[in-house]
Amino acid sequence: MTLILAIECAGEHLSLAIQSDDKTLYSSVLYLSHAHSQLTASFIKAGIESLGKNMSDLNAVVVGSGPGSYTGLRIGLSVAKGICFGCEIPLLSVSGLENMAFQVSERFPQYDAVVACLPARKDEFFYAVFSKDGTSLTPPQAGKLGEIYLNSILSPFASIIVCGKNAGEFVRQSELPESVIIDETIAPLVTVTARIGYQKWMKGRIEDVALFEPAYLKPVYISGR
């Protein structure tokens, strides 16, 4: 039985799931802001032990690779790498934008293309474009509203859905066709990270544990007094 641990730390909350083959056995979200650094390891340990399993039972770890919080991504990946090195198991990764596009393809298979977007800093978005089968048409990237141009990429597609928080603003500021459908309810889900991770595990699409870095996409700004 394949057992895969999924970790999502890119957002405000910490979440994890445990996938066994094509079934999610466990999922939990810790609704406690900025708790990643103190609680990630113990949160994972409690989840695994709730199933009567140990770290040594894991076959792989899949981590949400962003974009998102720099601190959250750094902590999540550090914990994931520690488990992979300690247990000598592979590391897998799933972009939050890939996660969202996967959800759209399941809910709305009639659409030909998906634009997944997430707010970044003020007037900026993270975004990527996918075909209905999940193929990435653009890499995940960051852009400033008013400077994002996708019409040349999207022009071949008859039906397009734009998903994510503040997707309506993204559409208006990016001068996309009025015919696009907007869904602001889609957000990265750790259970989807686990499912995609299992698919990648089956295809052997693993990361280099030592070299892999999350998708920060933007420079890190550190403020101080």
Backbone hydrogen bonds, N-H to C=O, Kabsch-Sander energy under -0.5 kcal/mol:
donor,donor_aa,acceptor,acceptor_aa,energy
4,I,19,Q,-3.0
5,L,60,A,-2.1
6,A,17,A,-3.4
7,I,62,V,-2.3
8,E,15,S,-2.7
14,L,30,L,-1.2
15,S,8,E,-2.1
16,L,28,S,-2.4
17,A,6,A,-1.9
18,I,26,Y,-2.6
19,Q,4,I,-3.1
20,S,23,K,-3.5
21,D,2,T,-0.9
21,D,19,Q,-0.6
23,K,20,S,-2.2
25,L,18,I,-2.4
25,L,23,K,-0.7
26,Y,18,I,-1.4
28,S,16,L,-2.4
30,L,14,L,-3.6
31,Y,29,V,-0.8
32,L,30,L,-2.1
34,H,12,E,-0.8
35,A,32,L,-1.0
39,L,35,A,-2.4
40,T,36,H,-1.7
43,F,39,L,-2.7
44,I,40,T,-2.2
45,K,41,A,-2.3
46,A,42,S,-2.3
47,G,43,F,-1.8
48,I,44,I,-2.4
49,E,45,K,-2.4
50,S,46,A,-1.6
51,L,47,G,-0.5
51,L,48,I,-1.2
52,G,49,E,-1.8
53,K,48,I,-1.8
57,D,54,N,-2.0
58,L,55,M,-1.8
59,N,3,L,-3.5
60,A,3,L,-1.1
61,V,90,P,-1.9
62,V,5,L,-3.2
63,V,92,L,-2.2
64,G,7,I,-2.8
65,S,63,V,-0.5
65,S,94,V,-2.0
69,S,10,A,-3.0
73,L,69,S,-2.8
74,R,70,Y,-2.4
75,I,71,T,-2.5
76,G,72,G,-2.8
77,L,73,L,-2.5
78,S,74,R,-2.1
79,V,75,I,-2.5
80,A,76,G,-2.3
81,K,77,L,-3.0
82,G,78,S,-2.2
83,I,79,V,-2.2
84,C,80,A,-2.4
85,F,81,K,-3.0
86,G,82,G,-2.5
87,C,83,I,-2.7
88,E,84,C,-1.1
89,I,84,C,-1.7
91,L,207,E,-0.6
92,L,61,V,-2.9
94,V,63,V,-1.8
96,G,66,G,-2.4
99,N,95,S,-2.4
100,M,96,G,-1.9
101,A,97,L,-2.3
102,F,98,E,-2.1
103,Q,99,N,-1.6
104,V,100,M,-2.0
105,S,101,A,-2.4
106,E,102,F,-1.4
107,R,103,Q,-2.4
108,F,104,V,-3.5
111,Y,108,F,-1.7
112,D,159,S,-1.5
113,A,159,S,-1.4
114,V,130,F,-3.2
115,V,161,I,-2.6
116,A,114,V,-0.6
116,A,128,A,-2.3
117,C,163,C,-2.4
118,L,126,F,-2.3
120,A,121,R,-0.6
120,A,124,E,-2.8
124,E,121,R,-2.3
125,F,143,G,-2.6
126,F,118,L,-3.2
127,Y,141,Q,-2.5
128,A,116,A,-1.7
130,F,114,V,-3.0
131,S,135,T,-2.4
132,K,112,D,-1.5
134,G,131,S,-2.2
137,L,129,V,-3.1
138,T,129,V,-1.3
141,Q,127,Y,-2.2
143,G,125,F,-2.5
145,L,123,D,-3.1
147,E,144,K,-2.5
149,Y,147,E,-0.6
150,L,148,I,-0.5
153,I,150,L,-0.5
154,L,150,L,-2.5
155,S,151,N,-2.0
157,F,154,L,-2.1
161,I,113,A,-2.0
162,V,181,I,-3.3
163,C,115,V,-2.8
163,C,161,I,-0.5
164,G,183,D,-2.0
167,A,164,G,-1.7
170,F,166,N,-1.9
171,V,167,A,-2.5
172,R,168,G,-2.2
173,Q,169,E,-2.5
174,S,170,F,-1.3
175,E,172,R,-0.7
176,L,171,V,-1.6
180,V,177,P,-1.6
181,I,160,I,-2.5
183,D,162,V,-2.5
186,I,183,D,-0.5
192,V,189,L,-0.5
193,T,189,L,-2.0
194,A,190,V,-2.3
195,R,191,T,-1.9
196,I,192,V,-2.9
197,G,193,T,-2.4
198,Y,194,A,-2.1
199,Q,195,R,-1.8
200,K,196,I,-2.5
201,W,197,G,-2.5
202,M,198,Y,-2.3
203,K,199,Q,-1.3
204,G,200,K,-0.6
204,G,201,W,-1.1
205,R,200,K,-2.7
206,I,204,G,-1.6
207,E,91,L,-3.4
209,V,207,E,-0.8
212,F,208,D,-2.5
215,A,65,S,-3.7
216,Y,214,P,-1.6
218,K,216,Y,-0.9
222,I,220,V,-0.5
223,S,221,Y,-0.6
